[in-house]
Amino acid sequence: MSLAPWRSVLARALHRNRSLPYARYVQLATVRSNGKPANRTIVFRGFLDETNQLKFVVDDRSEKLQQIEHCPWAEVCWYFPNTREQFRIAGKLSLIDRASLSELLQKARQTAWQELSDSARTQFAWAHPGQPRAATETFSPPMPSQADPLPQFCLLLLDPTEVDHLELRGEPQNRYQYHLHGGDWTVEEVNP
């Protein structure tokens, strides 16, 4: 599969906003099993090899996983302040946990773990997310191995099917919609 035409546009926005650490934060919207929306901020960890799949990391003890199992469709919304651009990227989520059978995806999971900072890896050793507040000492666990992911560490992949790119600079503003049809991407300029 070839790289999508929106990849270079997104790469340019990431590059032009690289001075802002929070420019790698996206809002991930999913649907709970009761039909209500759920939204949270997560960190973009790059693309899976030479694919269009966006990488994120999650703890398999979190509520997010139940939502993904219920409905794997999701959308991220990403705003870049320096360039005043917004990307809405919709697609299907895939969870790569310790039981995933693909050797290639297990390697990607391990690489994602190794690329985390020590403090980020340590957070996966904290007490169970979303449970009543644990004792303070549970938030100072021993440093996990840098080589091997903790069992609860998961790689989360978003495989895009639609991308909406809005450039808020200019009069009028510019907006482009990308759609995946039968393995090929189309782009259309639309009214902002």
Steps between C-alpha positions, in 0.01 A plus 500: 500500500633843411508787745187714506517850349407655837812350663732767356258778601487364856880453506544864399264615780688285754832645383380860508361450854792294636596774748173432687519173698121493533460504120535120521183476713178398327148456626368147445123456479341158541155367593425327832294180509204706628514713184642809670808672360840482667786738428851522638840645412772258393851538360577433133797259483564510125393273218531124483794440267411600144123497552231759554424362848541743790659359817392564859559308824243400762466297818281191456349564843345829387140561400612581144545133421140411578390779268724377219370145539143632485561720195842514329414813301647824628610847404789715612494878489832677483565874513833660412526851651801630306350427161134528606405166348254236613500135396210265571607144427238225513560128473513166671702429814706185553640401837834320513530338843725227637273232348512632144619226268672709235878492548533825305247679724658358817830647383326836443352478852844432648657786302226739618578398861871554452443845350311622810669715760575341838218701661249388235599133545467536878140620467407157363616352836272730700182380671202400284367806307151617590486315831474672841817692585778267613762567764764756403781244496331309214590795276873447561547145370837354399612606152362252241734332255574716198526192279178312576154660519290451810206264436244783515682708236323512163569658166192665353482552124256723313457397135350810333216489249417874499703814566360852521768772486408861578744788458371784716734759350388689194186664375327282419636208697595178320352157565582163344332165550682174430308172464624143465308302236609151402858556612537835321483848651303782343519867599240770457523869582183604681358818650638576847 
